Amino acid sequence: MKRVTFPAPLREGDRIAIVSPASSIDNRLVDEAIPVIMSQGWTPVVMPSALGSHGSYSASRLERLNDLTEALCDPTIRAVICSRGGYGAVHLLDSLPADAIKADPKWLIGFSDISALHAFMSSLGIASLHASMCKHLAEFGADDPDNVTLFNILRGSLPTYSIEVRHDNNKPGTATGQLFGGNLAVLGALIGTPYDMFAHDDAILFLEDIAEPIYKVERQLYQLRLSGVLDRIKGLIVGQFTEYHPDRNYSDMLDMVRDMTADLNIPVAYNFPIGHIDHNLPMIESAPVMLDITPDKVNLSFNVH
């Protein structure tokens, strides 16, 4: 199992940077997320270009790079939350200062397009947080269970999830490994690069996506099958695939995934609460985990590092 470094737990008064490394954000969502962060005793810092607009992006590539670099390298900032995903994080990967980031690891938080940044952090052996961003903080507040879990992780508490996911396609079993995953389309585009998250051995893989046709997701899964990825993983967590349309081959995305994974002799969980949904469980990328699937529940425990 590959060694992973966990960023230090946050303390009272620590600064959290809000960055927009990809698409532009509705500024109201940042404004309303700020008091939620402050309610935890932390100090939010909105980076200079986080509220901007440059085409579909929050700012130019250089401005977004400068914001993210400063946030990840400033010793007074102890966590970095992305305001939203969209598209654009991939622009920054090959210009981020890897050595400086490794010298002082801090939590990076986000999902969707931010999966590209999780892939970058995993390439450095640093744990990061696949979790909700400013919209969820703003709309659901400090008492939302998923937000509470996120805050607890930032303070150093590792969660154990026990989810009643009774799906006909679930494959019971137990596996241990390191947790990797995120948005399938984003991670699939990084195959063969230095940030290929599918290259890890002993992986418990989790996947989600939005607005992708069933055949395109199937094509991505065929790539994982033909390249040997599906044969290497120790377990699979199938999250939420949202905003797709039935086609003439499948009416349900998960039925297609079932057929693609039917011959795998590993635990597989379907319909797990991860993705572009209101109930989006925080997942610690690169963390050692145990996945235990029973006929009634899916249990995911994050082992002490």
ABEGO torsion letter per residue (X at the ends): XBBBBBBBBBBBGBBBBBBBABBBBBAAAAAAAAAAAAAAGBBBBBBAAAABBBEABABBAAAAAAAAAAAAABAABABBBBABBEBGAAAAAAABBAAAAAABBBBBBEBEAAAAAAAAAAAAGBBBBBBBBAAAAAAAEAABAAAAAAAAAAAGBBBBBBBBBBBAABBBEBBBEBBBEEBAAAAAAABGBAABAAABBGBBBBBBBBGBBAAAAAAAAAAAAAAGAAAABABBBBBBBBGBBBBAABABAAAAAAAAAAABBBBBBBGBBBEBBABBBBBBBGBBBBBBBBAABBBBBBBBX
